[in-house]
Amino acid sequence: MGFGERRGFGERRGFGGPREMHKAVCSECGKECEVPFKPTEGKPVYCRDCFQKRKKF
């Protein structure tokens, strides 16, 4: 097998198919959003915009 001939090369992301998205409310701005994990009670969840802002610090 050469480069690019591996099974599944470029076909799927992660561990098999599309991610299951879960509805959540951003802990910072209060906007409804979807995240690729099941939110845990008591832990903050951030929308894409707020997550990017926090990531810079």
N, CA, C and O atoms as a GROMACS GRO file, in nm:
protein
  228
    1MET      N    1   0.083  -0.120   0.000
    1MET     CA    2   0.000   0.000   0.000
    1MET      C    3   0.086   0.125   0.000
    1MET      O    4   0.180   0.136   0.079
    2GLY      N    5   0.056   0.217  -0.086
    2GLY     CA    6   0.128   0.343  -0.092
    2GLY      C    7   0.054   0.452  -0.018
    2GLY      O    8  -0.055   0.431   0.035
    3PHE      N    9   0.114   0.568  -0.017
    3PHE     CA   10   0.050   0.683   0.048
    3PHE      C   11  -0.083   0.713  -0.020
    3PHE      O   12  -0.090   0.720  -0.142
    4GLY      N   13  -0.186   0.730   0.057
    4GLY     CA   14  -0.318   0.760   0.002
    4GLY      C   15  -0.401   0.637  -0.026
    4GLY      O   16  -0.520   0.648  -0.059
    5GLU      N   17  -0.341   0.520  -0.013
    5GLU     CA   18  -0.414   0.396  -0.039
    5GLU      C   19  -0.462   0.330   0.091
    5GLU      O   20  -0.527   0.226   0.088
    6ARG      N   21  -0.429   0.393   0.201
    6ARG     CA   22  -0.473   0.336   0.329
    6ARG      C   23  -0.624   0.332   0.338
    6ARG      O   24  -0.692   0.421   0.285
    7ARG      N   25  -0.676   0.233   0.402
    7ARG     CA   26  -0.821   0.219   0.417
    7ARG      C   27  -0.877   0.339   0.493
    7ARG      O   28  -0.827   0.375   0.600
    8GLY      N   29  -0.980   0.401   0.437
    8GLY     CA   30  -1.047   0.513   0.502
    8GLY      C   31  -0.976   0.646   0.488
    8GLY      O   32  -1.019   0.744   0.548
    9PHE      N   33  -0.868   0.653   0.413
    9PHE     CA   34  -0.793   0.777   0.400
    9PHE      C   35  -0.882   0.889   0.347
    9PHE      O   36  -0.934   0.881   0.235
   10GLY      N   37  -0.901   0.992   0.429
   10GLY     CA   38  -0.978   1.108   0.387
   10GLY      C   39  -1.129   1.088   0.385
   10GLY      O   40  -1.202   1.177   0.342
   11GLU      N   41  -1.177   0.973   0.430
   11GLU     CA   42  -1.321   0.947   0.424
   11GLU      C   43  -1.396   0.993   0.547
   11GLU      O   44  -1.507   1.046   0.536
   12ARG      N   45  -1.336   0.974   0.665
   12ARG     CA   46  -1.409   1.005   0.788
   12ARG      C   47  -1.323   1.084   0.883
   12ARG      O   48  -1.200   1.083   0.875
   13ARG      N   49  -1.390   1.154   0.974
   13ARG     CA   50  -1.321   1.229   1.078
   13ARG      C   51  -1.335   1.154   1.209
   13ARG      O   52  -1.438   1.092   1.235
   14GLY      N   53  -1.235   1.160   1.291
   14GLY     CA   54  -1.243   1.104   1.426
   14GLY      C   55  -1.262   0.955   1.427
   14GLY      O   56  -1.195   0.882   1.353
   15PHE      N   57  -1.352   0.908   1.511
   15PHE     CA   58  -1.370   0.766   1.532
   15PHE      C   59  -1.494   0.711   1.464
   15PHE      O   60  -1.565   0.630   1.523
   16GLY      N   61  -1.521   0.753   1.343
   16GLY     CA   62  -1.630   0.692   1.269
   16GLY      C   63  -1.749   0.782   1.244
   16GLY      O   64  -1.842   0.786   1.324
   17GLY      N   65  -1.747   0.852   1.137
   17GLY     CA   66  -1.864   0.927   1.095
   17GLY      C   67  -1.879   1.062   1.159
   17GLY      O   68  -1.790   1.110   1.229
   18PRO      N   69  -1.993   1.124   1.133
   18PRO     CA   70  -2.017   1.259   1.184
   18PRO      C   71  -2.033   1.260   1.336
   18PRO      O   72  -2.079   1.163   1.396
   19ARG      N   73  -1.995   1.372   1.396
   19ARG     CA   74  -2.007   1.385   1.541
   19ARG      C   75  -2.151   1.406   1.581
   19ARG      O   76  -2.229   1.468   1.508
   20GLU      N   77  -2.187   1.355   1.698
   20GLU     CA   78  -2.319   1.382   1.754
   20GLU      C   79  -2.309   1.515   1.827
   20GLU      O   80  -2.224   1.532   1.914
   21MET      N   81  -2.396   1.608   1.792
   21MET     CA   82  -2.393   1.741   1.852
   21MET      C   83  -2.501   1.752   1.960
   21MET      O   84  -2.608   1.692   1.949
   22HIS      N   85  -2.470   1.829   2.064
   22HIS     CA   86  -2.561   1.847   2.177
   22HIS      C   87  -2.590   1.995   2.196
   22HIS      O   88  -2.499   2.078   2.187
   23LYS      N   89  -2.716   2.027   2.220
   23LYS     CA   90  -2.755   2.166   2.242
   23LYS      C   91  -2.707   2.211   2.380
   23LYS      O   92  -2.710   2.135   2.476
   24ALA      N   93  -2.663   2.337   2.387
   24ALA     CA   94  -2.614   2.394   2.512
   24ALA      C   95  -2.636   2.545   2.509
   24ALA      O   96  -2.670   2.601   2.405
   25VAL      N   97  -2.615   2.608   2.623
   25VAL     CA   98  -2.622   2.754   2.633
   25VAL      C   99  -2.485   2.801   2.678
   25VAL      O  100  -2.431   2.752   2.777
   26CYS      N  101  -2.429   2.897   2.605
   26CYS     CA  102  -2.296   2.949   2.636
   26CYS      C  103  -2.294   3.010   2.776
   26CYS      O  104  -2.382   3.089   2.812
   27SER      N  105  -2.195   2.973   2.855
   27SER     CA  106  -2.181   3.022   2.992
   27SER      C  107  -2.140   3.168   2.996
   27SER      O  108  -2.158   3.234   3.099
   28GLU      N  109  -2.086   3.220   2.886
   28GLU     CA  110  -2.039   3.359   2.886
   28GLU      C  111  -2.141   3.456   2.828
   28GLU      O  112  -2.173   3.556   2.891
   29CYS      N  113  -2.194   3.427   2.708
   29CYS     CA  114  -2.285   3.523   2.643
   29CYS      C  115  -2.432   3.481   2.649
   29CYS      O  116  -2.519   3.562   2.620
   30GLY      N  117  -2.460   3.358   2.687
   30GLY     CA  118  -2.597   3.312   2.700
   30GLY      C  119  -2.662   3.267   2.570
   30GLY      O  120  -2.780   3.232   2.568
   31LYS      N  121  -2.586   3.267   2.461
   31LYS     CA  122  -2.637   3.228   2.330
   31LYS      C  123  -2.651   3.075   2.323
   31LYS      O  124  -2.567   3.001   2.375
   32GLU      N  125  -2.758   3.029   2.257
   32GLU     CA  126  -2.776   2.885   2.238
   32GLU      C  127  -2.677   2.838   2.132
   32GLU      O  128  -2.657   2.905   2.031
   33CYS      N  129  -2.615   2.722   2.156
   33CYS     CA  130  -2.516   2.671   2.062
   33CYS      C  131  -2.520   2.518   2.065
   33CYS      O  132  -2.594   2.458   2.142
   34GLU      N  133  -2.438   2.457   1.980
   34GLU     CA  134  -2.425   2.312   1.978
   34GLU      C  135  -2.279   2.278   1.998
   34GLU      O  136  -2.191   2.342   1.943
   35VAL      N  137  -2.255   2.174   2.078
   35VAL     CA  138  -2.118   2.130   2.107
   35VAL      C  139  -2.105   1.981   2.077
   35VAL      O  140  -2.203   1.907   2.085
   36PRO      N  141  -1.983   1.935   2.042
   36PRO     CA  142  -1.962   1.795   2.005
   36PRO      C  143  -1.944   1.701   2.123
   36PRO      O  144  -1.886   1.593   2.108
   37PHE      N  145  -1.991   1.741   2.242
   37PHE     CA  146  -1.982   1.657   2.361
   37PHE      C  147  -2.105   1.680   2.446
   37PHE      O  148  -2.172   1.782   2.432
   38LYS      N  149  -2.135   1.588   2.533
   38LYS     CA  150  -2.250   1.602   2.622
   38LYS      C  151  -2.208   1.692   2.738
   38LYS      O  152  -2.120   1.655   2.815
   39PRO      N  153  -2.270   1.808   2.752
   39PRO     CA  154  -2.231   1.901   2.859
   39PRO      C  155  -2.247   1.838   2.997
   39PRO      O  156  -2.344   1.767   3.024
   40THR      N  157  -2.151   1.866   3.084
   40THR     CA  158  -2.152   1.815   3.220
   40THR      C  159  -2.205   1.925   3.312
   40THR      O  160  -2.160   2.039   3.305
   41GLU      N  161  -2.299   1.889   3.397
   41GLU     CA  162  -2.357   1.987   3.489
   41GLU      C  163  -2.249   2.045   3.579
   41GLU      O  164  -2.167   1.972   3.634
   42GLY      N  165  -2.249   2.176   3.593
   42GLY     CA  166  -2.152   2.243   3.678
   42GLY      C  167  -2.025   2.288   3.606
   42GLY      O  168  -1.945   2.361   3.663
   43LYS      N  169  -2.006   2.245   3.481
   43LYS     CA  170  -1.889   2.286   3.404
   43LYS      C  171  -1.934   2.384   3.296
   43LYS      O  172  -2.038   2.364   3.234
   44PRO      N  173  -1.856   2.490   3.274
   44PRO     CA  174  -1.894   2.589   3.173
   44PRO      C  175  -1.886   2.534   3.031
   44PRO      O  176  -1.802   2.449   3.001
   45VAL      N  177  -1.974   2.585   2.945
   45VAL     CA  178  -1.975   2.552   2.803
   45VAL      C  179  -1.972   2.684   2.729
   45VAL      O  180  -2.044   2.777   2.765
   46TYR      N  181  -1.890   2.693   2.625
   46TYR     CA  182  -1.877   2.817   2.550
   46TYR      C  183  -1.913   2.797   2.404
   46TYR      O  184  -1.882   2.693   2.345
   47CYS      N  185  -1.979   2.897   2.344
   47CYS     CA  186  -2.007   2.895   2.201
   47CYS      C  187  -1.874   2.911   2.128
   47CYS      O  188  -1.771   2.940   2.189
   48ARG      N  189  -1.876   2.893   1.998
   48ARG     CA  190  -1.753   2.901   1.918
   48ARG      C  191  -1.682   3.036   1.937
   48ARG      O  192  -1.561   3.040   1.954
   49ASP      N  193  -1.759   3.146   1.933
   49ASP     CA  194  -1.700   3.279   1.945
   49ASP      C  195  -1.634   3.301   2.080
   49ASP      O  196  -1.520   3.346   2.088
   50CYS      N  197  -1.706   3.269   2.188
   50CYS     CA  198  -1.652   3.289   2.322
   50CYS      C  199  -1.534   3.196   2.349
   50CYS      O  200  -1.439   3.233   2.418
   51PHE      N  201  -1.539   3.075   2.294
   51PHE     CA  202  -1.429   2.981   2.310
   51PHE      C  203  -1.302   3.037   2.246
   51PHE      O  204  -1.194   3.029   2.304
   52GLN      N  205  -1.315   3.093   2.126
   52GLN     CA  206  -1.200   3.151   2.056
   52GLN      C  207  -1.142   3.270   2.135
   52GLN      O  208  -1.021   3.285   2.144
   53LYS      N  209  -1.230   3.353   2.193
   53LYS     CA  210  -1.184   3.468   2.271
   53LYS      C  211  -1.106   3.422   2.394
   53LYS      O  212  -1.002   3.479   2.426
   54ARG      N  213  -1.156   3.318   2.462
   54ARG     CA  214  -1.091   3.266   2.582
   54ARG      C  215  -0.959   3.196   2.549
   54ARG      O  216  -0.866   3.198   2.629
   55LYS      N  217  -0.953   3.134   2.433
   55LYS     CA  218  -0.836   3.058   2.391
   55LYS      C  219  -0.714   3.148   2.372
   55LYS      O  220  -0.600   3.103   2.387
   56LYS      N  221  -0.736   3.276   2.338
   56LYS     CA  222  -0.627   3.369   2.312
   56LYS      C  223  -0.548   3.405   2.438
   56LYS      O  224  -0.433   3.447   2.428
   57PHE      N  225  -0.608   3.389   2.556
   57PHE     CA  226  -0.543   3.430   2.681
   57PHE      C  227  -0.457   3.320   2.736
   57PHE      O  228  -0.394   3.337   2.841
   0.00000   0.00000   0.00000
